[in-house]
Amino acid sequence: RSCEVMAPEIVKAGCCFTHVFCSPAVRAQTTIEEIAAHLSIQQPEQLENCDITWQVDNALYTFVEKDLLKWCQSLDESLFDVVVIGHNSALTDFVNIAAGQHIENVPTCGYVQLALEGAWSSVSLGSAALVSFLKPKMFMS
């Protein structure tokens, strides 16, 4: 149910799912599959120019923020609007490092949008700004 609720909210926050990378884990795969399915039903007009496909990347099967940081630093500089479907505590800790924030937990199907200030190779402590942080509980009645 949380992916159903979050899918349109993630689009409203400005995510177009341009470059989606996902962990090979079943739970991560299920999350992006459910988001994509609900978006195609609920938001077809907003996603006309968005082809919701994803690339499985074994490096995203990590629970350590330093691995996620290295992964981001190795991204092709031509990529923009990158979406990562991964795991905690790596995601929460990565957000806290990159944005210099203190978020307790990015929940399943939670959405964090960061604006990077510089190149992918320069992602480090405080190199990004927190644009939005959405949790399923915010939209469930």
C-alpha positions in Angstrom: 0.0 0.0 0.0 2.8 2.5 0.7 4.2 2.3 -2.9 0.6 3.0 -4.2 0.4 6.1 -2.0 3.9 7.3 -2.6 4.1 6.9 -6.4 2.1 10.0 -7.4 3.7 12.0 -4.5 7.2 11.2 -5.8 6.2 12.5 -9.2 4.7 15.6 -7.7 8.0 16.2 -5.9 9.6 16.4 -9.4 11.0 12.9 -9.9 10.7 11.8 -13.6 12.5 8.4 -13.1 15.0 9.3 -15.8 17.9 7.1 -14.6 16.8 4.4 -12.1 19.3 2.1 -10.5 18.1 -0.7 -8.2 19.7 -3.3 -5.9 19.3 -6.9 -7.1 17.5 -7.8 -3.8 13.9 -9.0 -4.2 12.5 -6.3 -1.8 14.2 -3.5 -3.8 13.0 -5.0 -7.1 9.5 -5.3 -5.7 9.5 -1.7 -4.6 10.4 -0.3 -8.0 8.0 -2.7 -9.8 5.1 -1.5 -7.6 6.0 2.2 -8.0 6.2 1.8 -11.8 2.9 -0.2 -11.9 1.0 2.4 -9.8 2.5 5.3 -11.8 1.3 3.9 -15.1 -2.2 3.6 -13.6 -2.4 6.8 -11.6 -0.2 9.3 -13.5 -0.1 8.4 -17.2 -0.3 12.0 -18.4 2.5 13.2 -16.1 4.8 10.4 -17.3 4.3 10.7 -21.1 8.0 11.5 -21.6 9.2 9.2 -18.9 10.1 5.6 -19.7 10.1 3.9 -16.3 12.8 1.3 -16.6 15.6 0.5 -14.2 19.0 -1.0 -14.2 20.0 -3.6 -11.6 23.3 -2.8 -10.1 24.9 -5.4 -7.7 26.9 -2.6 -6.0 23.7 -1.3 -4.6 23.2 -4.4 -2.5 24.9 -2.7 0.4 24.0 -1.5 3.9 27.1 0.7 4.2 27.0 4.4 3.3 30.6 4.5 2.2 29.8 1.9 -0.5 26.9 4.1 -1.7 29.1 7.1 -1.6 31.8 5.4 -3.8 29.0 4.2 -6.2 27.7 7.8 -6.6 31.2 9.1 -7.1 31.7 6.7 -10.0 28.6 7.7 -11.9 29.0 9.1 -15.4 29.0 12.9 -15.2 26.4 13.1 -18.0 23.7 11.5 -15.8 21.1 13.6 -14.1 18.0 12.8 -12.1 19.4 9.6 -10.7 17.1 7.4 -8.6 18.5 4.8 -6.3 16.4 2.0 -4.9 18.6 0.5 -2.2 18.8 -0.4 1.5 19.0 1.0 4.9 21.1 1.9 6.8 23.2 2.9 3.7 20.5 5.2 2.2 19.7 7.0 5.5 23.4 7.4 6.4 24.3 8.5 2.8 21.6 11.2 2.9 22.8 12.4 6.3 26.4 12.6 5.0 25.8 14.1 1.6 23.2 16.7 2.8 24.6 17.3 6.3 21.3 16.4 7.8 20.0 14.2 10.6 17.3 12.0 9.3 16.5 9.1 11.6 15.2 6.7 8.9 14.3 6.7 5.3 11.4 4.1 5.4 10.5 1.6 2.7 9.1 3.5 -0.2 10.3 6.8 1.3 11.7 9.4 -1.1 14.6 11.7 -0.5 15.5 14.2 -3.2 18.9 15.8 -3.0 20.4 18.5 -5.2 24.1 17.9 -5.8 26.3 20.9 -5.8 29.0 19.8 -8.2 30.1 16.7 -10.0 29.2 13.1 -9.1 32.9 12.6 -8.4 32.8 15.3 -5.7 29.9 13.8 -3.6 31.0 14.1 0.0 30.1 15.5 3.4 27.6 18.4 2.8 28.0 18.4 -1.0 24.2 18.2 -1.6 21.1 20.0 -0.4 18.0 18.3 0.9 15.2 19.2 -1.5 12.4 17.0 -0.1 11.9 14.0 2.2 8.6 12.2 1.8 7.4 9.3 3.9 4.4 7.0 3.3 2.9 8.0 6.7 2.6 11.6 5.5 0.0 10.5 2.9 -1.8 7.5 4.4 -5.1 8.0 6.1 
